Amino acid sequence: MMEGYTILSLLLCLSVPSALANDVVRLVGGSSTTQGRVEVYYDGSWGTVCNRYWELEDANIVCRQLGFPGAIRQITNAQVFGAGSGLVHLDGVECDGYEASIMDCPRSAFGSVCNHDQDAGVMCLTNSFRVREEEDFDFYQREDMMEEEKKEKAAAYEGSDAKKDADLMKKDILQALYDLLAELKHK
């Protein structure tokens, strides 16, 4: 039975944003913790990220660094979350999609010629993994989770251009978790 608690702990860790990530990257100006202007901490100060070359791969890295499954979309219009102040630390960010941190992504040297009208932002997927412990190690109900997710997604992403991409990404994540749990259950 200890095995069930180990997997439950793993799932809970996946759904809690990392405190360490928040020391390097943060989202500012959004209406929730899942969205905002991207700011990074470098050389003793917080600064923004220029939207030059800013794409969904870059947004995915930021969202995953903050503990979310990925990004719904990248934001290249600074008016969405408001313009930052101070320095623009990163410019020309071009993540491949496998980096652990935005600081690991290929980019221009620190500092930028961009202004705050070009601040980049993100909208992250929420952590909607629901875990319920039941008898015999079967503490999740995949069909219940999928139905609840469908309702949440329909409400949250109605009219979004990125809805299909977000749905596919979330489905892949859930499938990977389901496969992992099934594999561990048989050990």
KEKE-3310 file (N, C-alpha, C; in steps of 0.2 Angstrom, whole numbers, plus 5000, padded with zeros to 4 digits):
npx = (5004:5011:5016:5005:5004:5016:5015:5004:5010:5019:5010:5004:5015:5018:5007:5010:5016:5033:5043:5056:5057:5049:5058:5066:5058:5043:5025:5017:5004:4993:4976:4975:4985:4990:4993:5001:5013:5029:5043:5060:5072:5088:5104:5102:5090:5073:5067:5059:5054:5058:5047:5052:5054:5046:5037:5025:5033:5042:5034:5028:5039:5041:5029:5029:5041:5036:5028:5016:5006:5009:5008:4994:4994:5005:5009:5011:5008:5010:5000:4991:4994:4999:5013:5029:5042:5058:5072:5074:5077:5079:5080:5075:5072:5073:5067:5069:5060:5063:5070:5074:5072:5068:5080:5089:5087:5091:5096:5098:5111:5112:5101:5094:5088:5075:5059:5047:5034:5035:5035:5034:5022:5012:4999:4995:4991:4980:4983:4974:4973:4964:4964:4959:4959:4956:4950:4962:4972:4967:4965:4961:4949:4948:4939:4930:4938:4941:4928:4926:4936:4933:4922:4928:4937:4930:4923:4933:4942:4934:4931:4945:4959:4969:4964:4962:4976:4979:4970:4975:4988:4985:4978:4988:4997:4989:4987:5000:5002:4992:4997:5009:5004:4997:5008:5016:5007:5006:5018)
npy = (4994:5006:5010:5016:5028:5034:5037:5045:5056:5059:5064:5075:5083:5086:5095:5107:5122:5126:5133:5137:5140:5152:5161:5165:5167:5176:5180:5194:5206:5199:5193:5182:5169:5161:5168:5182:5196:5191:5191:5191:5187:5194:5197:5204:5211:5212:5210:5213:5203:5203:5203:5199:5187:5179:5164:5150:5139:5146:5151:5140:5134:5144:5143:5129:5130:5137:5127:5123:5114:5118:5130:5140:5150:5162:5179:5193:5206:5220:5227:5219:5214:5225:5237:5234:5240:5247:5237:5228:5212:5200:5196:5191:5177:5160:5146:5128:5120:5110:5114:5117:5129:5146:5153:5144:5144:5147:5164:5182:5192:5197:5210:5223:5231:5233:5241:5244:5242:5231:5220:5203:5190:5177:5164:5152:5134:5127:5118:5104:5092:5079:5070:5055:5045:5027:5011:4997:5003:5009:5024:5034:5040:5039:5042:5050:5061:5065:5069:5080:5088:5091:5100:5110:5115:5119:5130:5138:5140:5144:5151:5153:5154:5145:5134:5120:5116:5117:5108:5096:5095:5094:5082:5073:5074:5069:5056:5052:5052:5043:5031:5030:5027:5015:5007:5007:5002:4988:4984)
npz = (5000:5002:4990:4983:4990:4987:4973:4974:4980:4970:4960:4967:4968:4955:4953:4960:4959:4958:4971:4969:4956:4955:4960:4950:4938:4935:4934:4930:4932:4927:4928:4935:4944:4933:4922:4914:4912:4907:4918:4923:4935:4936:4940:4952:4950:4944:4928:4912:4897:4880:4866:4854:4843:4851:4855:4855:4860:4869:4878:4883:4890:4900:4907:4911:4919:4930:4935:4929:4917:4904:4891:4886:4876:4869:4873:4864:4864:4873:4879:4884:4897:4902:4902:4907:4919:4922:4918:4902:4902:4894:4877:4860:4863:4860:4863:4862:4867:4876:4887:4904:4910:4906:4906:4901:4887:4870:4866:4864:4871:4888:4893:4882:4867:4866:4870:4883:4877:4870:4878:4883:4886:4894:4894:4905:4905:4917:4932:4933:4938:4946:4960:4969:4982:4983:4987:4985:4977:4966:4964:4956:4944:4928:4918:4924:4927:4914:4909:4918:4915:4901:4903:4910:4901:4890:4895:4899:4888:4878:4862:4860:4850:4852:4858:4853:4852:4866:4872:4866:4871:4885:4885:4881:4892:4903:4898:4898:4912:4916:4910:4916:4930:4928:4924:4936:4944:4941:4945)
capx = (5000:5015:5016:5000:5006:5022:5012:5000:5014:5021:5005:5003:5021:5017:5002:5011:5022:5040:5045:5062:5056:5047:5064:5069:5053:5037:5020:5015:4999:4987:4970:4976:4993:4992:4994:5004:5019:5035:5048:5065:5077:5095:5109:5099:5084:5068:5066:5055:5057:5056:5043:5055:5054:5042:5033:5022:5038:5045:5029:5028:5045:5040:5023:5032:5046:5032:5024:5010:5008:5011:5005:4988:4996:5010:5006:5016:5005:5011:4994:4986:4996:5003:5020:5034:5046:5065:5076:5072:5083:5080:5078:5077:5072:5071:5067:5067:5054:5065:5074:5071:5071:5069:5087:5093:5085:5095:5093:5103:5115:5107:5100:5090:5086:5067:5056:5041:5029:5037:5035:5031:5017:5010:4993:4997:4986:4979:4984:4967:4973:4960:4966:4955:4961:4951:4953:4965:4977:4964:4963:4959:4944:4950:4933:4927:4943:4940:4922:4926:4941:4930:4918:4932:4941:4925:4921:4939:4945:4929:4933:4952:4962:4974:4960:4964:4983:4979:4967:4979:4993:4982:4976:4994:4999:4984:4988:5006:5001:4988:5001:5014:5001:4996:5014:5018:5002:5008:5025)
capy = (5000:5012:5012:5021:5035:5037:5039:5051:5061:5061:5068:5081:5087:5089:5100:5112:5126:5126:5139:5139:5143:5159:5165:5167:5169:5177:5183:5200:5210:5195:5192:5176:5167:5157:5173:5189:5198:5187:5194:5186:5190:5193:5202:5208:5215:5210:5214:5210:5199:5206:5199:5198:5179:5175:5160:5146:5135:5150:5152:5133:5134:5148:5140:5123:5132:5139:5122:5122:5109:5121:5137:5141:5155:5167:5185:5198:5213:5222:5230:5214:5213:5231:5237:5233:5245:5245:5234:5222:5208:5195:5197:5186:5171:5155:5140:5123:5116:5105:5117:5117:5136:5151:5155:5139:5145:5152:5171:5187:5193:5200:5217:5223:5237:5233:5245:5240:5241:5225:5215:5197:5187:5170:5162:5145:5129:5126:5111:5102:5085:5077:5063:5053:5038:5022:5004:4993:5007:5012:5030:5039:5038:5043:5044:5056:5067:5068:5073:5086:5092:5094:5105:5116:5117:5122:5136:5142:5142:5146:5156:5154:5151:5140:5129:5114:5114:5116:5102:5090:5095:5092:5075:5070:5074:5065:5050:5050:5050:5036:5026:5029:5024:5009:5003:5006:4997:4981:4982)
capz = (5000:5002:4983:4982:4993:4983:4967:4976:4982:4964:4957:4970:4967:4948:4953:4964:4956:4961:4974:4966:4949:4957:4962:4943:4933:4938:4929:4933:4928:4925:4932:4940:4944:4927:4916:4915:4908:4910:4921:4925:4940:4934:4942:4957:4948:4940:4921:4907:4891:4874:4862:4848:4842:4856:4852:4860:4863:4874:4883:4887:4895:4906:4911:4915:4925:4935:4938:4925:4912:4898:4889:4881:4871:4870:4872:4861:4864:4880:4882:4887:4904:4904:4901:4913:4921:4923:4912:4898:4903:4889:4870:4855:4866:4855:4866:4858:4870:4881:4892:4911:4912:4901:4906:4897:4880:4866:4866:4864:4877:4893:4891:4876:4864:4866:4875:4887:4872:4867:4884:4882:4892:4893:4898:4906:4907:4924:4935:4934:4940:4952:4963:4974:4984:4984:4988:4980:4973:4961:4967:4951:4940:4922:4914:4928:4926:4907:4908:4921:4911:4895:4905:4912:4895:4886:4898:4900:4882:4873:4857:4860:4844:4855:4861:4850:4855:4873:4873:4864:4876:4891:4884:4881:4899:4906:4895:4901:4919:4916:4908:4922:4935:4926:4924:4943:4948:4939:4948)
cpx = (5004:5016:5011:5001:5011:5019:5007:5004:5017:5016:5004:5009:5021:5012:5004:5017:5028:5041:5052:5061:5053:5052:5067:5064:5047:5032:5017:5009:4993:4982:4970:4984:4995:4993:4998:5010:5025:5040:5053:5069:5084:5099:5106:5093:5079:5068:5062:5058:5054:5052:5046:5056:5050:5037:5030:5027:5041:5040:5028:5033:5044:5034:5026:5037:5042:5027:5018:5012:5010:5007:4999:4990:5002:5007:5012:5014:5006:5005:4990:4988:4999:5010:5024:5038:5053:5068:5072:5078:5084:5077:5080:5077:5069:5071:5066:5061:5056:5069:5070:5069:5072:5076:5091:5091:5090:5092:5099:5106:5110:5107:5097:5089:5078:5065:5050:5035:5029:5037:5031:5027:5015:5003:4995:4991:4986:4981:4977:4967:4969:4962:4962:4957:4955:4954:4957:4969:4974:4961:4962:4953:4945:4944:4930:4931:4942:4934:4923:4931:4937:4926:4922:4935:4936:4923:4928:4942:4940:4931:4941:4955:4967:4970:4962:4971:4983:4976:4971:4985:4991:4981:4983:4997:4995:4986:4995:5006:4997:4993:5006:5010:4999:5002:5016:5013:5004:5015:5024)
cpy = (5006:5014:5017:5028:5038:5040:5045:5057:5064:5066:5075:5086:5090:5095:5106:5116:5126:5133:5141:5143:5151:5164:5168:5169:5170:5180:5188:5203:5206:5195:5186:5174:5163:5162:5179:5190:5194:5192:5189:5190:5188:5199:5207:5212:5211:5214:5210:5206:5202:5201:5197:5190:5175:5171:5155:5141:5139:5150:5145:5132:5138:5145:5133:5125:5134:5133:5120:5117:5112:5128:5136:5145:5159:5174:5190:5205:5215:5225:5225:5214:5220:5231:5237:5240:5243:5242:5229:5217:5203:5197:5192:5179:5166:5148:5134:5119:5111:5108:5117:5124:5141:5153:5151:5140:5149:5159:5176:5188:5197:5207:5217:5230:5238:5238:5241:5239:5234:5219:5209:5194:5180:5169:5154:5141:5129:5119:5109:5094:5084:5070:5061:5046:5034:5016:5001:4997:5010:5019:5036:5036:5042:5046:5051:5062:5070:5072:5080:5091:5095:5100:5111:5119:5121:5129:5141:5144:5143:5152:5157:5150:5145:5134:5122:5112:5113:5109:5096:5090:5092:5084:5071:5069:5069:5057:5047:5048:5044:5030:5024:5025:5017:5004:5002:5002:4990:4979:4979)
cpz = (5000:4995:4981:4984:4989:4976:4968:4977:4975:4960:4960:4969:4960:4948:4957:4961:4961:4964:4971:4960:4950:4958:4955:4938:4937:4932:4933:4928:4926:4930:4937:4940:4938:4921:4918:4911:4911:4912:4924:4930:4937:4937:4947:4956:4944:4933:4917:4901:4885:4870:4856:4848:4847:4853:4857:4864:4869:4880:4887:4892:4901:4911:4915:4920:4931:4938:4935:4920:4905:4897:4885:4875:4874:4869:4869:4861:4872:4883:4886:4895:4907:4903:4908:4914:4922:4917:4909:4898:4897:4882:4865:4858:4861:4858:4861:4861:4875:4886:4898:4913:4906:4900:4902:4889:4877:4866:4865:4870:4882:4891:4884:4873:4864:4871:4878:4883:4869:4872:4882:4888:4890:4897:4898:4907:4915:4926:4937:4936:4946:4954:4969:4976:4985:4985:4983:4975:4968:4963:4962:4947:4933:4919:4918:4927:4919:4906:4912:4917:4905:4897:4906:4906:4891:4889:4898:4893:4876:4868:4857:4854:4846:4858:4859:4853:4862:4875:4871:4869:4883:4891:4884:4888:4903:4904:4898:4908:4920:4915:4913:4928:4934:4926:4931:4946:4947:4942:4955)
residu = (MET:MET:GLU:GLY:TYR:THR:ILE:LEU:SER:LEU:LEU:LEU:CYS:LEU:SER:VAL:PRO:SER:ALA:LEU:ALA:ASN:ASP:VAL:VAL:ARG:LEU:VAL:GLY:GLY:SER:SER:THR:THR:GLN:GLY:ARG:VAL:GLU:VAL:TYR:TYR:ASP:GLY:SER:TRP:GLY:THR:VAL:CYS:ASN:ARG:TYR:TRP:GLU:LEU:GLU:ASP:ALA:ASN:ILE:VAL:CYS:ARG:GLN:LEU:GLY:PHE:PRO:GLY:ALA:ILE:ARG:GLN:ILE:THR:ASN:ALA:GLN:VAL:PHE:GLY:ALA:GLY:SER:GLY:LEU:VAL:HIS:LEU:ASP:GLY:VAL:GLU:CYS:ASP:GLY:TYR:GLU:ALA:SER:ILE:MET:ASP:CYS:PRO:ARG:SER:ALA:PHE:GLY:SER:VAL:CYS:ASN:HIS:ASP:GLN:ASP:ALA:GLY:VAL:MET:CYS:LEU:THR:ASN:SER:PHE:ARG:VAL:ARG:GLU:GLU:GLU:ASP:PHE:ASP:PHE:TYR:GLN:ARG:GLU:ASP:MET:MET:GLU:GLU:GLU:LYS:LYS:GLU:LYS:ALA:ALA:ALA:TYR:GLU:GLY:SER:ASP:ALA:LYS:LYS:ASP:ALA:ASP:LEU:MET:LYS:LYS:ASP:ILE:LEU:GLN:ALA:LEU:TYR:ASP:LEU:LEU:ALA:GLU:LEU:LYS:HIS:LYS)
# end
